[in-house]
Amino acid sequence: MDLLEAKSRIAEALAESIFRRARYEVAQFKAGYSALRLGREDFSPDFRVKQPNGGGDDREFLVEVKYRPSIEQFISVENQRGDRSIFFLARRQWPSLYFILVTERPEPGRSCFQAVAFETLRSGEPFRTLDLVEVKEFGLFAHNVEDHEELVHRIFELLTA
């Protein structure tokens, strides 16, 4: 396993942990389909999160987590791809899919955990990300994400030391 793959698996585990701590039910995503692959990467959902509300109005989302050394560079490339972007391809297959991007080196003032902002995306506009705590659909608390950001920095620093 190379360093990039290790960081990717850790990023996925930390994102799952954020949702578990927020009292979401988390389950691996399994379906009878062929994976959505681009090169050697799989862009199919990693897991399903569900937050029971008790009144039958449960919130449920599919989540794909990707580690990226530079989120801005990744978003820039996907914007250049236009209609062939992996974001569009994946959302055609899974309309409720959210991409969470994880990095240990976010831009100043940004979170290590960012989500692609599909809900506010207008036709023809470039993709952008929101800090995970800003995704209102998830209803996550800032301290939850901040605690996991500290883990990102500690764990990834140990891996690269």
N, C-alpha and C positions, 0 to 999 in steps of 0.2 A: 504494500500500500504506500503510495507516495504522499508527500506533505499536503498537496492540494486535496486529495481524496480524504485524508484524515480531517482536515479543516472542514470539508463539506459535511462529513458525517457528524462532527461535533456541532456545527451550525444547525443542522437538522434537529439534533437532540436538544439543544438549547431552545430552539423555537417551540418544539413540543412542550418543553418544560414551562415556558411562558404561559401557554394555553392551559396546561394542567393546573398551574398555580392560580389561574383565573377561574378555576372550577369548570372548565370545558371538559367534556368527554372527548378523548383522543383515540382514534382507531386508525390503524394502517389502512391505506387505500388499496383495495384489491378489486379488480374487475376483469372480466373476460375480454380483454382487448390487447392489441399489440401496443407496446410502449411508444410514446412520441419521442423519437430520438433525433438529435442533431449532432452529427459527428459521433463522438463516443459518449455524449451526455444524454441522460434521460430527463425529459422535461414533463413527465407525467406527474400527477399529484403524489406527494409523499404520504400525506395523511388527511383524514377528515376530522374536523372539530365540530362539536355540537354543544351548545349551551342550553340545557333545558330551562325553560321559564316557568314550568308548572302549569301553565294555562294552555298548553298545546301549541303555543307559538314559539317553538324552539328555533334558535338561530343555528344554522349549519353552513359550513364552508369547506371547500377543498383547498388544501395548501400545498404549494410547491416551494421548497426552501433551496436557495442556491447561495453558496459562499462565493464571494468575488473579492479579490484584492482591491479593486477599484469599482465601486458601484457606478460612478459617473461614467467611466469608460464603457462599461457594459451597456448602460442605458443609451449612450451615444451610438454604439454599434447597432443596437436594436432600432433606434430611430432612423438610421441610415437604411436599414433593411425594409422599412415601410410596411406594406401589406404582407411581406414575407417574414415579418418579425415572429419570433417564437411565441411572443405574447399573444398575437392574433391567432396563430395556429392552435395553440393550446386552449385558448378561450372558445374557439369554435367547437372543440370537442367537449370541453367542460366549462360552461358559462359561469359557474360559481367559483372558478379557480382564482386564488390569490397567489401572487408571487411574493415571497419574502426573501429579501436579499440581505446577506450578513457579511460584514467586513470588520476587521479590527482597526482599519484606518479610514474612518468616515471623514468627510469634509468637516471643517470646523463648525461647531454648532449643530451637527447632525448626529443621529443615533447610529449605533452599530447595526440596528435592526430597522430596515426600511421595507416598505411595501410599494409595489407599483400601483399607482392611483388610477384604477380603471373607472371607478364610479364618477370621477370628475373629468374624465377624458372626453373631449369633444372631437368630432371628426376632423381629421387633418392636423390636429395638435400633436406635438411630440410627447412621448412618454416622459413621465416624471415620477419621482418617488415621494412618499410621505414617510416621516418617521412612524414606526409601527404604532406608537401610542396615539397618533393623530388619526388612525383609521377608525372612524366612529362606529362602524359596523361591529368591530371586535370588542369595544368597550373595555380596553385594557388600562390598568393603572400605571402611571409613570414609574412608581417605585419598583414594580414588578419588572419592567423592562430595564430599568437602571441596574437592578441587582444582576440581571443576566448580562448586561454590557460589561460589568466588572468581571464576570466569569470569562467572557470573550477575551478581554485583554489579558487576564492571568493565564488562561489555558494556551492561547495562541502564542504568547510570549515564551512560555515554556517549550512549546513545540519548535520554535525557531531559534532558541538559544543554543 
